[in-house]
Amino acid sequence: MIVGVPKEIKNKENRVGMVVAGVRALSQAGHKVLIQHNAGMGVGISDDDYRKAGATIIETAKEVYDKSDMIVKVKEPLPEEYALLRENQILYTYLHLAADERLTKALMERKIVGIAYETIQPADGSLPLLAPMSAVAGRMATQIGATYLQHDHGGKGMLLGGVTGVDRASVVVLGGGVVGINSAKMAVGLGAKVTILDVNVHRLDYLSDIFGNEITTLYSNSEQIEKAVTSADLVIGAILVPGAKAPKLVTREMVSRMQPGSVIIDVAVDQGGSVETCRPTSHEHPTYTVDGVIHYAVPNMPGAVPRTSTYALTNVTLKYALMLANLGWKQAVSKDEALLKGVNILNGKVAYKQVADDLGLPYEAVRV
């Protein structure tokens, strides 16, 4: 199979879909790998590094798409990339379709085989290709929140952990999954007062066992969310429903009651966001203010730390890339239930039910 890796073009997105080890593994398995010129520069991988591993360097994205049977990316295609995709081509990347009807319909029209990292799910319910980026985003959320609480960044002028004789900042984390636990680790480490809300009581038990009295756990309902959010200095939205739009848990009215200079980091923005006042921003223009509250809602947060993010991501994506290349997508998904759940678009139809339901589009299950 010919596997193509184009350069990412999303704002300030310096990650790349494959590292040198991936090129070497695919090449040794008998596949041809095409890398767009300078695709790896953001993570310190040169064209020459790729060549030594067996890749062919291609000058333009169009040529990469034209010649490849499978495209391996990090982020979803942008509108200027839609026309580059062709029928029956495998697109293996993050898609986050439930929050993007335009992209979904474009991929349907192109009749590609759309396999989304974020919905590949083994029987244990984990999301192994989403987890490393969730960990990065969770840790970043606390760092970023601490920065924007500074007065020179528009915040109320609080140090997250306070100092002797001065109160600490209150950090509220909505969701106790991978993003939430990593946000909490960082916030606890910096000395903040941390509250985690979740609807899964078993998860709350687990978090209590890990953190002990260093955090407060609350069952997530509208009353508890309102009480926690309106008194918080930093709110981190860490909600995930696999493949689906994030529920809007924080209302505009709650935001209006937060103190001016407070900060909201909505990590769930790539799935539509869990805060009613949030809208996608970019690394170039990451924040805006509503009712005096700073909102940070960059959909590709891990793109700001591309070296860490790329290596963490490709550690888990390569396994399935090899499977798809070695077997072809039909045989690969028939042999692996987790990979089967990754198929979101097929034969011009939506093949992942939650995406179809959220967008009001017809659903057609994968048949192999």
Secondary structure, DSSP 8 states (H G I E B T S, - for coil): -EEEE----STT----S--HHHHHHHHHTT-EEEEETTTTGGGT--HHHHHHHT-EEES-HHHHHHH-SEEE-SS---HHHHTT--TT-EEEE---GGG-HHHHHHHHHHT-EEEEGGG---TT---TTTHHHHHHHHHHHHHHHHHHTSGGGTS----TT--TTS---EEEEE--SHHHHHHHHHHHHTT-EEEEEES-HHHHHHHHHHHGGGEEEEE--HHHHHHHHHT-SEEEE----TTS-----B-HHHHHTS-TT-EEEEGGGGGT-SBTT-----SSS-EEEETTEEEE--TTGGGGSHHHHHHHHHHHHHHHHHHHHHHHHHHHHHH-HHHHTTEEEETTEE-SHHHHHHHT--B-----
